[in-house]
Structure formats: C-alpha cells, structure tokens
Amino acid sequence: MPGATQGIQPTMSLARSRVAAVAALAALAAGCGGDDSVERPARAEAPDVVVEGARTNGTLARVPEIYRRLEPSVVAVEVSGAEGRGEGSGVVYEPRRIVTNHHVVAGADDVAVVLASGKRISARVVASDPRTDLALLAVGRVLPPAKFAESLPPVGSLAVAIGNPLGFAGSVTAGVVSGLDRAIPSGGRTPALVNLLQTDAPISPGNSGGALVGADGEVIGINVAYIPPIARAVSIGFAIPSPTVVDVLRQLAADGDVEHAFLGVQLRPLTPEVADRLGLRVQEGAIVAGVGNGTPGDRAGLRAGDIIVEVGEREVASVEDVLSVLRRTEPGNKLTFTVVRDGDRRDVTVTTGRRAD
C-alpha cells in the first residue's frame, strides 16, 4: 500500500489476506507508523447495533439512534485491480458523491459500493489526494448524505465508528475522542498523516473511509488508521477530522486537485541518540537533511544540517510538528522557522510554494 510503513496500518481489508489479518489481528494499515507499528484501518442480516469494547453508561444509550440515523449514509467500498480485491468503507458526502480514503481506491480498476440495503452499485473515482489520504467517488444514484461537523469535537466526547471491518458491513463500535492534533511518525517520509483525531472506538482493517460520529449524529472524522495489538496498543485509532475532510473534498470537486504548501526540504527526526552522536546541544527537533535547488526553502536560506526547533509559534519536537504546521498553511504564506545552525539559533522566513504532485 503506497506510503504505508511497517506496523502502523491502514484500515482497508485486502480480501486475499483476510485470514492472515484476522489471525494476526494486524492487517497492513493506511500509511502510518509510530514505532513503525501502525495499521491503516456480503451483507448478512445485520443486528440492530453492535457495540464492542465500549463502556456502559448513559452516553452510550445514544448509540442505537446514531446508528439508525447514519446507517443509510455509510457504505462498503469494494475494489479490484492488479493487486487483487479489497474492501473498505465510505460515507455519503453529497447525494451522488461518497468520501473514502485514497489508500482504499489507489490502483483500483473497478470500484463499487454496497448500500445498507445490500444493493451493489458501480462507482468511479472523481479525484483523490494521497497527502490527506482522501478520495471522492461518484455514483449514479441519489443517496442520503451525512452531516459533517464544522468544528473539532471536545476530547472525551462520544465517538461511534461505523463501517465495514473485515467485510462485516454495518458494524458499529463506540468509545470517546481520545485526543486531537495527533500525528503518526513517518520518519520524515511523505505523505504523512498529521492533524488527526485519536479515538478508542475499536477500528479494524476495512474501516478505512468509514464514519467516526459524534453524540449529535454528525460525522466528526473519516477513519484512516490504527495501532495494532501486536504493537502493545489497546484501542488506539485515528480519523481525519471533518473540517479537513470538507475542505479537501471541496477542492477535489472543484479542481480535481488539492493545494499543499511546499518547502522543498527533506526532514529527518532528531532523537536524543542522534543529538549525542553529533554532539548537539539540542535534543529535539527536525533535521534538514537536504534542500532542493531553487525551492522556497533554498531561496529563504535553509541549509542541510539545520535543526528546526520552532515553526511559527509551535515548538518542534518531531518531523510531524513541521508537517502539521505546513499542512495548515496556504501556499504563498510566510512561515518563520527557528533553526539551530553551528550552535546558534536564528530565524529563517520562508514564503511557501505550491506542491506540484
């Protein structure tokens, strides 16, 4: 799967490896990687609601109603191509448009969606953005769209995951929003998953592209990845927040493309071990490993060997901190980088460019 690193796994389920995925409880997930261990997370008669691994309290009493409301707007996504067959999930965004993950449909020759009724209809990929791992599908039938939240949910609030894990269509799990602005370590490789919601609502291979829903029934995120038990994790999953989803889909629908700010530098993690080996006084940051000729970073004066310790008003402890700020920045805007060079701190102001994928 493009961009996936060993351990952190996307939540798309590959049909040809389902048995192995179930046995190992870890199917390769959608391009994430903590300690390099993260996974990118036939309609039988569905039970009224399936709630797994959730605490029983008054808030969970809302889950059945949330499920009934969202069930018609969540679909299973089936793909086939040179790499075989696969399954994921999707959410109806507009009456004839569905959002899913890029990694679900990447390389697919044929795409179809299965509705809550069990009806299977063909779909086509309108446009896709690998950097945010989102894709927009079109279908020839009017479907009921879900409502997408305009703001981030509070930490601790109800989170209900609905999707197609391992082909079990219409599955529901519940938990809470565990954290905001999470990033999955990429080791400097791109695309990286940043600015994510974290949830303990269990998600599995096949949940990719499915809905993470708040207590009011609005979609708060699109499920994208999880850390598997083999990495000693317990219910650590991730979703792309709805404000990001809506912004990306509007651009994909309008232009078939998404604008991303561009620096033109290669970044690598600075760990305490690397800092000690190089005799550096700083212990955290992002190392500028290379700068492309004529790029915005080059024109501004960034150099290979610089240690980025701040960007904007954010302290930098990892590569993902830089990528997170960059992801939120419009091309053409200025960013001030505080770097350590030859033991001295200095500011470098960069006017970001536009990434041409």
C-alpha positions in Angstrom: 0.0 0.0 0.0 1.5 3.3 -1.0 3.1 5.2 1.9 2.4 2.6 4.5 5.2 1.8 7.0 5.6 -1.4 8.9 3.4 -1.6 12.0 1.0 1.4 11.6 -1.7 0.1 9.4 -4.4 1.5 7.2 -7.9 0.1 7.8 -8.6 -1.3 4.3 -9.1 -5.0 4.3 -7.5 -6.9 1.4 -9.6 -9.9 0.6 -6.6 -12.1 -0.4 -5.1 -11.6 3.1 -8.1 -11.6 5.3 -7.3 -14.9 7.0 -3.8 -13.7 7.9 -5.2 -10.4 9.0 -7.7 -11.9 11.4 -5.1 -14.4 12.8 -2.5 -11.7 13.4 -5.0 -9.0 14.4 -3.0 -6.6 12.3 -3.6 -6.0 8.6 -1.4 -3.5 7.0 -2.9 -0.1 7.5 -3.1 3.2 5.8 0.3 4.6 5.8 1.0 5.4 9.5 3.8 4.4 11.7 4.5 5.0 15.4 7.5 2.9 16.3 6.8 1.8 12.8 3.8 -0.2 14.1 0.5 1.3 12.9 -2.2 0.0 10.6 -4.4 1.9 8.2 -7.7 0.6 9.4 -21.9 -9.6 1.8 -24.4 -8.1 4.0 -26.0 -10.6 6.3 -29.0 -9.8 8.4 -27.4 -7.0 10.5 -28.1 -6.9 14.2 -29.7 -3.8 15.5 -26.5 -2.4 16.8 -23.1 -3.9 17.5 -21.2 -2.1 20.3 -17.8 -3.5 21.0 -15.3 -2.6 23.7 -17.4 0.3 25.0 -18.2 1.3 28.5 -21.9 1.1 29.5 -23.2 4.5 30.6 -25.9 7.0 29.8 -24.0 8.4 26.8 -23.9 5.0 25.1 -27.7 5.0 25.1 -27.4 7.3 22.1 -25.5 4.8 20.0 -28.6 2.9 18.6 -30.2 6.1 17.4 -26.9 7.4 16.0 -26.5 4.1 14.1 -30.1 4.2 12.7 -29.5 7.7 11.5 -26.1 7.1 9.9 -26.7 3.6 8.5 -28.1 4.7 5.2 -25.2 7.1 4.7 -22.3 4.6 5.3 -21.4 2.2 2.5 -19.0 -0.7 2.0 -16.4 0.0 -0.8 -15.3 -2.9 -2.9 -12.3 -2.6 -5.3 -10.4 -4.8 -7.6 -7.2 -4.3 -9.6 -3.8 -5.7 -10.4 -3.1 -6.2 -6.6 -6.3 -8.2 -6.2 -9.6 -7.4 -4.4 -10.0 -5.2 -1.4 -12.7 -3.8 0.8 -13.1 -0.5 2.7 -15.8 1.9 3.8 -17.2 5.2 2.6 -19.6 7.9 3.7 -22.1 9.7 1.5 -20.9 13.3 1.3 -23.4 14.7 -1.3 -26.4 12.9 -2.8 -24.3 11.3 -5.6 -20.8 11.7 -4.0 -19.0 9.5 -1.5 -15.8 10.1 0.5 -13.4 7.3 1.3 -9.6 7.0 1.8 -7.2 7.4 -1.0 -5.5 4.1 0.0 -8.7 2.2 -0.4 -9.1 3.0 -4.1 -5.5 3.6 -5.1 -4.6 1.4 -8.1 -8.1 0.1 -8.4 -9.5 -0.7 -11.9 -13.1 -1.3 -10.7 -14.9 0.3 -7.7 -18.3 -0.4 -6.4 -20.2 0.4 -3.2 -22.6 -1.7 -1.3 -25.5 0.1 0.4 -27.1 -0.6 3.7 -29.9 -2.4 1.8 -27.3 -4.8 0.4 -27.7 -3.3 -3.1 -24.3 -3.1 -5.0 -23.8 -0.2 -7.4 -20.8 0.9 -9.5 -18.8 3.9 -8.6 -15.9 5.9 -10.2 -13.1 7.9 -8.6 -13.7 11.6 -9.3 -10.4 12.7 -7.7 -8.0 11.6 -5.0 -5.4 13.2 -2.7 -2.7 10.9 -1.3 -1.3 13.6 1.1 -4.5 13.8 3.1 -5.5 10.2 2.2 -8.9 11.2 0.9 -10.8 10.3 -2.3 -14.1 11.4 -3.8 -16.3 8.8 -5.5 -19.3 9.4 -7.8 -22.3 7.1 -8.1 -25.3 7.2 -10.4 -27.9 7.1 -7.7 -29.2 9.6 -5.2 -28.2 8.7 -1.6 -28.8 10.3 1.8 -25.8 12.4 2.7 -24.4 12.5 6.3 -23.9 15.8 8.0 -20.3 16.7 8.6 -19.2 18.7 11.7 -17.8 22.1 11.1 -15.5 22.1 14.1 -13.4 19.7 16.2 -15.1 17.7 18.9 -14.1 18.0 22.6 -11.7 15.4 24.0 -13.7 12.9 26.0 -16.8 13.2 23.9 -18.6 10.2 22.4 -17.1 8.7 19.2 -19.0 6.0 17.3 -17.3 4.2 14.4 -19.5 2.8 11.6 -18.0 0.8 8.7 -17.1 -2.4 7.1 -14.4 -4.1 9.2 -13.1 -7.3 7.6 -16.3 -7.3 5.4 -18.7 -7.2 8.3 -20.9 -4.5 6.8 -22.7 -2.0 9.1 -20.6 -2.8 12.1 -20.6 -0.3 15.0 -18.1 0.3 17.8 -18.1 3.0 20.4 -15.7 4.9 22.6 -14.5 8.5 23.0 -12.4 11.1 21.3 -9.1 10.4 23.0 -7.1 13.3 21.6 -6.7 16.0 18.9 -3.9 17.0 16.6 -2.3 13.6 16.6 0.4 12.6 14.1 1.7 9.2 13.1 5.5 9.2 13.0 6.7 8.9 9.4 10.4 9.0 9.9 10.4 12.0 7.5 8.8 10.2 4.7 5.8 11.7 3.0 2.8 11.7 2.7 2.5 11.8 6.5 -0.7 11.6 8.5 -0.9 14.6 10.7 -3.6 16.7 12.5 -5.7 13.6 13.2 -8.3 12.7 15.8 -7.5 9.9 18.1 -10.2 7.5 19.4 -10.5 4.3 21.4 -13.6 3.2 19.4 -12.2 0.0 18.0 -11.5 0.0 14.3 -10.0 -2.7 12.1 -9.0 -3.4 8.5 -11.9 -2.5 6.3 -13.0 0.5 8.5 -10.9 2.8 6.3 -13.0 5.6 4.8 -15.9 4.9 7.3 -17.5 7.4 9.6 -16.5 8.5 13.1 -19.6 10.0 14.5 -20.2 12.3 17.5 -23.1 12.3 20.0 -25.2 14.6 17.9 -25.1 12.3 14.9 -22.7 14.5 12.9 -19.6 12.9 11.2 -16.6 14.1 13.1 -14.0 12.3 11.1 -13.2 9.7 8.5 -11.4 6.6 9.9 -8.0 6.1 8.5 -5.6 4.0 10.7 -5.0 2.2 14.0 -2.1 0.9 16.0 -2.5 -2.9 16.2 -2.3 -5.0 19.4 1.0 -6.5 18.2 2.5 -3.1 19.0 1.2 -3.4 22.6 -1.6 -0.9 21.8 -5.2 -1.1 23.1 -7.8 0.6 21.0 -5.7 3.5 19.5 -7.3 4.6 16.3 -7.1 7.7 14.1 -9.5 9.6 11.9 -9.2 12.6 9.6 -11.2 15.4 11.2 -14.3 16.6 9.4 -13.2 20.2 8.8 -10.2 18.8 6.9 -12.4 16.4 5.0 -14.8 19.1 3.9 -12.0 21.4 2.8 -10.2 18.7 0.8 -13.4 17.4 -0.9 -14.5 20.9 -1.9 -11.1 21.3 -3.7 -11.3 17.9 -5.3 -14.8 18.5 -6.5 -13.9 21.9 -7.9 -10.4 21.3 -9.4 -9.6 17.6 -9.0 -6.6 18.7 -7.0 -5.7 19.9 -3.5 -3.2 22.7 -2.9 -0.5 22.0 -0.4 2.2 24.3 0.9 5.7 23.4 -0.2 9.1 23.9 1.3 11.4 21.7 -0.8 13.4 20.3 2.0 13.9 16.8 3.3 13.4 16.3 7.0 14.6 13.6 9.4 13.9 13.0 13.1 16.3 14.3 15.7 16.4 11.9 18.5 18.5 12.2 21.7 20.7 9.4 20.5 21.4 11.2 17.2 21.9 14.5 19.1 24.5 12.9 21.4 26.3 11.2 18.5 26.5 14.5 16.6 27.4 16.5 19.8 24.4 18.7 19.5 23.1 20.8 22.4 19.5 20.4 21.3 17.8 17.1 22.0 14.6 17.6 20.0 13.7 19.0 16.6 13.7 18.1 12.9 16.9 17.8 10.9 17.0 19.4 7.5 18.6 16.5 5.6 18.5 18.2 2.2 17.3 21.3 0.4 16.2 21.3 -3.3 17.8 23.8 -5.6 15.6 26.8 -6.3 12.9 25.7 -3.8 11.2 28.0 -1.3 13.5 26.6 1.5 16.6 27.2 -0.7 15.6 30.8 -1.6 14.9 31.6 2.1 18.3 30.3 3.2 17.6 27.0 4.9 20.6 24.7 4.8 21.2 20.9 5.1 22.2 20.3 8.7 19.9 23.0 10.2 17.9 21.8 13.2 14.4 23.2 13.1 13.3 23.8 16.7 10.3 26.1 16.2 8.0 26.9 13.3 5.5 29.8 13.6 4.7 29.8 17.3 5.0 26.0 17.7 7.9 24.2 19.3 9.2 21.4 17.1 9.8 18.0 18.8 9.4 15.9 15.7 9.2 16.0 11.9 5.4 15.7 12.2 5.3 19.0 14.1 6.7 20.8 11.0 4.4 18.9 8.6 1.4 19.7 10.8 2.0 23.4 10.5 2.8 23.2 6.8 -0.4 21.2 6.2 -2.4 24.1 7.8 -0.6 26.8 5.7 -1.8 28.1 2.4 0.7 28.2 -0.5 2.2 31.7 -0.7 2.1 32.4 3.0 5.1 33.1 5.1 6.4 30.9 7.9 9.2 31.7 10.3 11.5 28.8 11.2 13.8 29.0 14.2 16.8 26.8 13.5 20.0 25.8 15.3 23.0 26.2 13.0 26.6 25.8 14.2 25.3 26.0 17.7 23.5 29.3 17.2 19.7 30.0 17.0 18.5 32.1 14.1 15.2 32.8 12.3 14.6 32.0 8.6 11.4 33.3 7.0 10.1 31.1 4.1 7.4 32.0 1.6 5.8 28.7 0.9 5.3 27.5 -2.6 2.7 25.2 -4.1 3.4 21.5 -4.2 3.1 20.0 -7.7 2.4 16.3 -7.3 
